[in-house]
Amino acid sequence: MNEEAIFQRLLALVEQYHAGRKQGKFLDYLDPETLAEELDLKKDADGDWQQLFQWIGKYLQHSVKTGHPGFLNRMWSGANLPSIVGEIITAVTNTSACTYEGAPVSTLMEHYMLDTMLDLAGFAEGEGQMTTGSSNGNMIAMLAARNQAIETGKEHGLFGHSPLLAFVSADAHYSLDKAANILGLGTHNLIKVPVDEHGRMQLQALERLLQQHRQNGKIPFFVCATLGTTVRGAYDSLPPLVELREKYGFWLHGDGAWGGAALLDDELRKHFLPGIEQLDSFTWDFHKMAGTNLMCNVLLFNHHRGTLRCVCSAGEHSYLFREEDKNAELDMGTASLQCGRRVDSLKWFLDWKFFGKTGLAERIRHYLALSEYAEQVVHGIPELEMTVPRESFNVCFHFRTPENLPANEFNLELRNRLFKQGISLVGIAYIEEKLTLRLLITHPDYSRADVDSFFSTLVAAGKELMHEHLQG
Ligand SMILES: *Cc1c(COP(=O)(O)O)cnc(C)c1O
């Protein structure tokens, strides 16, 4: 095949897949052994494009259709078309976004988008970068806080210092535990603060812990507010945390990976994120509710211009970054933990220009309205029950079971059955040892009718499963 024919075939496949993403089942499920056989992974292609296209066909056939209304598991679904187009261009131009020299357009687009986000968050004299995701964003924020707490930390490590302690809510994302491991704190020095009945960090408990540990000679240096917890969607309250920071002098970071999208709408921002402009740092995944292709993350620092470069750079890198070049101050690579950096800016820029803040805000309000509706629907179905009341975008519910049928096992079985039948993939999580199904709506075309049909299918499958159990 010549290149022209290859591109024609490719674009036709892409178009066909995208057009059919909402049809049929969301997954043509095969167990790993059968799928491995089907893929014939050991076969060689030896320059044969037909063979490559066979694999591509199978990839598409057996992929999870994340743009299907049945895909409700993760914190995103499908992707915005402008960003898909951006990704294709990124692939065909394939450069590394570490220097202006090698990635002029991407560098300017990234700076433009970061400045726009700094304005949106109300961060004055701030700076930012796109990272590989909020896990990484959380870690870089903790690293900056660590090096601020121990000024010689970058060069000499943590030897000879009292233990550094970081604080998060008990419902915080596991990436904070990873950061504590990577940064040399030790996971036991990430203190999990109990949550209240809304799933928010208990502030009195936090203050007691801060006092107690400080008295014991430890250094509380970092508090991470979760702005939309992964399971319940709870937002830690920022104004009292800002007050505590005055008293204890820690770095206050906001993990808005999921719930940071509320920033797009002025009303939602007031409701969910009051005080956000006072954070020291903030991370947010544009690839979650805002729908940009994976990965698309923004990490912002407030009042700390120059910190990212100071914290992240190390070692001799003059072969790549040439400080004598006046454009070098634009280089994103010197302020990053990576060397090569994937271009994530083009897709982000295109989405932003296409939908605008107004269009995206409308989308986020739509998701919130649908989750309110979903909660009402759950209340109206006798077989279902909310596991905990809804805090924001997350709807945590379960199928009720009679006493002789363990609820956790039953709900897990129900969820797995819906998955293997290719009907829907809905998330699960535990809230105080109770297994909950977690409905997350992140599909821009999702409607009330889709909510109704999701629940009616689930209830029908649940009743059938219940029948089987009670018969057997
Ligand atoms: C998804 C999520 C993360 C992790 O983000 P990645 O971009 O997948 O690394 C971190 N924190 C919260 C609250 C999340 O929901």
The ligand as a Gaussian input file, in Angstrom:
#p B3LYP/6-31G(d) Opt

LIG

0 1
 C       -8.539000      11.102000      38.945000
 C       -8.032000      11.708000      40.197000
 C       -6.645000      11.835000      40.419000
 C       -5.631000      11.216000      39.488000
 O       -5.529000      11.888000      38.298000
 P       -4.662000      11.278000      37.086000
 O       -4.716000      12.368000      36.094000
 O       -5.380000      10.049000      36.646000
 O       -3.293000      10.995000      37.576000
 C       -6.211000      12.511000      41.535000
 N       -7.093000      13.007000      42.427000
 C       -8.433000      12.880000      42.263000
 C       -9.359000      13.465000      43.289000
 C       -8.944000      12.207000      41.159000
 O      -10.269000      12.058000      41.006000

